[in-house]
Amino acid sequence: MANDAALLLRRAGFGPTSAELAAARATGYDATLVRLTAPTGPDLGALSTPMPRLGPDPFTGLAAPTVAQRAEADAERHRQRLLITGWWLDRLIVADHQTFEKLVFFWHGHWATSIKKVIRPRSMMAQHATLRSSMDFSVMAHKMVEDPALVYWLDGQLNTRAAPNENLARELMELFMLGIGHYTEQDIKEAGRALTGWKIEYDTPVTYFSTASHASGRKTILGARKDFDAHSLVDHLLRQKQCPRFIAARLWFRYASHSRPIPTSTQQRMVAAFPNSMAMLRALFTDDEFGTTSGKLVKQPVEWFVGAMRQLGLRLGTFPAAMVEQIFKDLELMGQLPFAPPSVGGWPAGPSWFTARAAQVRLSLAGRLTAAIKVDRLNADSLADLLAIDRWTDRTYSILKTMTDPRQLLTLGLASPEYLVT
């Protein structure tokens, strides 16, 4: 069984503080795992960041907006987008139940939906609330198949009996529930027909089912023939042996290693815990193979940023509005901004984050973060403790020990390979 408390904290959350790491080592791996995956009591940090209330979409009631009305409504949507992005990042920073928050972020990347097409912040927040509502994948899949933001993102509202659209059906099988190669093109065509009939009430936002637009009748999907609709299709996909295997592999990819396939024995243990995704994580974190994955993951930009904010004791709310907006731009330049994945495939992983451009942006942002705190005495050893790094490589240590400016030392530590790879 894995027994590295530091590895567990780094993977299960967004970056442990030195106090959290010391506490985990004192209480032991098993007790820490229970605290992370089955926390008791309310999350006081999360309660300090209540979900924002956006009100109606600013275009509501504007059937034929004037140029001035359109500009004002667009500006309000932009303000709402900044608001929900800042709220979520702040929630990730201050939440006590870090494993739950990271799992919500994982599901956002899994059911990847972008505000750049959806446009309406209220729709994105409704989806966010759905992802938070249950860690049971079967419950989640049923809710997501009729989620207004996802339906719009994949043109589901255009999917009618007269003009079937296969986008949602394809991604439901390929990216959300089964994985590539476990269906045929005919299965997708038939599944597309099963998903017809869903419309969106944008102001609420909710979806509703239009019987007149639905292609009723028998459809043959993955060897079964019946009068499938959206929810009976989801049930059918959930019953496929490949579904829990696929979800286990996705969790392994994001929490263990993006370069090494999930071992069969590990996959079997995680499948036994399906559909509870938190239980699947517990199975992963107690598996012997998990302990061998140290140094196998590259932090995503949001992981890097949130971890740095937590370890430096910073909050977004203490920054000027202009700095907050610049942070959002920096995260987007690095390739990852909440509510805006680049495609339905979600964000990439691994060395793709190691671009020259991303490195420059990361170093610049690290400098702005260190400028926001008081730094007195700091050396290479105390820096490793602050950033919860096990040890520096000889090469990095030889550079850091020559640094005399504590801010420069901290900035370089945040941009170091040891901090970027877990």
Rosetta blueprint (number, residue, H / E / L):
1 M L
2 A L
3 N L
4 D L
5 A H
6 A H
7 L H
8 L H
9 L H
10 R H
11 R H
12 A H
13 G L
14 F L
15 G L
16 P L
17 T L
18 S H
19 A H
20 E H
21 L H
22 A H
23 A H
24 A H
25 R H
26 A H
27 T H
28 G L
29 Y H
30 D H
31 A H
32 T H
33 L H
34 V H
35 R H
36 L H
37 T H
38 A L
39 P L
40 T L
41 G L
42 P L
43 D L
44 L H
45 G H
46 A H
47 L H
48 S L
49 T L
50 P L
51 M L
52 P L
53 R L
54 L L
55 G L
56 P L
57 D L
58 P L
59 F L
60 T L
61 G L
62 L L
63 A L
64 A L
65 P L
66 T L
67 V H
68 A H
69 Q H
70 R H
71 A H
72 E H
73 A H
74 D H
75 A H
76 E H
77 R H
78 H H
79 R H
80 Q H
81 R H
82 L H
83 L H
84 I H
85 T H
86 G H
87 W H
88 W H
89 L H
90 D H
91 R H
92 L H
93 I H
94 V H
95 A L
96 D L
97 H L
98 Q H
99 T H
100 F H
101 E H
102 K H
103 L H
104 V H
105 F H
106 F H
107 W H
108 H H
109 G H
110 H H
111 W L
112 A L
113 T L
114 S L
115 I H
116 K H
117 K H
118 V H
119 I L
120 R L
121 P H
122 R H
123 S H
124 M H
125 M H
126 A H
127 Q H
128 H H
129 A H
130 T H
131 L H
132 R H
133 S H
134 S L
135 M L
136 D E
137 F H
138 S H
139 V H
140 M H
141 A H
142 H H
143 K H
144 M H
145 V L
146 E L
147 D L
148 P H
149 A H
150 L H
151 V H
152 Y H
153 W H
154 L L
155 D L
156 G H
157 Q H
158 L H
159 N L
160 T L
161 R L
162 A L
163 A L
164 P L
165 N L
166 E L
167 N H
168 L H
169 A H
170 R H
171 E H
172 L H
173 M H
174 E H
175 L H
176 F H
177 M H
178 L L
179 G L
180 I L
181 G L
182 H L
183 Y L
184 T L
185 E H
186 Q H
187 D H
188 I H
189 K H
190 E H
191 A H
192 G H
193 R H
194 A H
195 L L
196 T L
197 G L
198 W E
199 K E
200 I E
201 E E
202 Y L
203 D L
204 T L
205 P L
206 V E
207 T E
208 Y E
209 F E
210 S L
211 T H
212 A H
213 S H
214 H L
215 A L
216 S L
217 G L
218 R L
219 K E
220 T E
221 I E
222 L L
223 G L
224 A E
225 R E
226 K E
227 D L
228 F L
229 D L
230 A H
231 H H
232 S H
233 L H
234 V H
235 D H
236 H H
237 L H
238 L H
239 R L
240 Q L
241 K L
242 Q H
243 C H
244 P H
245 R H
246 F H
247 I H
248 A H
249 A H
250 R H
251 L H
252 W H
253 F H
254 R H
255 Y H
256 A L
257 S L
258 H L
259 S L
260 R L
261 P L
262 I L
263 P L
264 T H
265 S H
266 T H
267 Q H
268 Q H
269 R H
270 M H
271 V H
272 A L
273 A L
274 F L
275 P L
276 N E
277 S H
278 M H
279 A H
280 M H
281 L H
282 R H
283 A H
284 L H
285 F H
286 T L
287 D L
288 D H
289 E H
290 F H
291 G H
292 T H
293 T L
294 S L
295 G L
296 K L
297 L L
298 V E
299 K L
300 Q L
301 P H
302 V H
303 E H
304 W H
305 F H
306 V H
307 G H
308 A H
309 M H
310 R H
311 Q H
312 L H
313 G L
314 L L
315 R L
316 L H
317 G H
318 T H
319 F L
320 P L
321 A H
322 A H
323 M H
324 V H
325 E H
326 Q H
327 I H
328 F H
329 K H
330 D H
331 L H
332 E H
333 L H
334 M H
335 G L
336 Q L
337 L L
338 P L
339 F L
340 A L
341 P L
342 P L
343 S L
344 V L
345 G L
346 G L
347 W L
348 P L
349 A L
350 G H
351 P H
352 S H
353 W H
354 F L
355 T L
356 A H
357 R H
358 A H
359 A H
360 Q H
361 V H
362 R H
363 L H
364 S H
365 L H
366 A H
367 G H
368 R H
369 L H
370 T H
371 A L
372 A L
373 I L
374 K L
375 V L
376 D L
377 R L
378 L L
379 N L
380 A H
381 D H
382 S H
383 L H
384 A H
385 D H
386 L H
387 L L
388 A L
389 I L
390 D L
391 R L
392 W L
393 T L
394 D H
395 R H
396 T H
397 Y H
398 S H
399 I H
400 L H
401 K L
402 T L
403 M L
404 T L
405 D L
406 P H
407 R H
408 Q H
409 L H
410 L H
411 T H
412 L H
413 G H
414 L H
415 A L
416 S L
417 P H
418 E H
419 Y H
420 L H
421 V E
422 T L
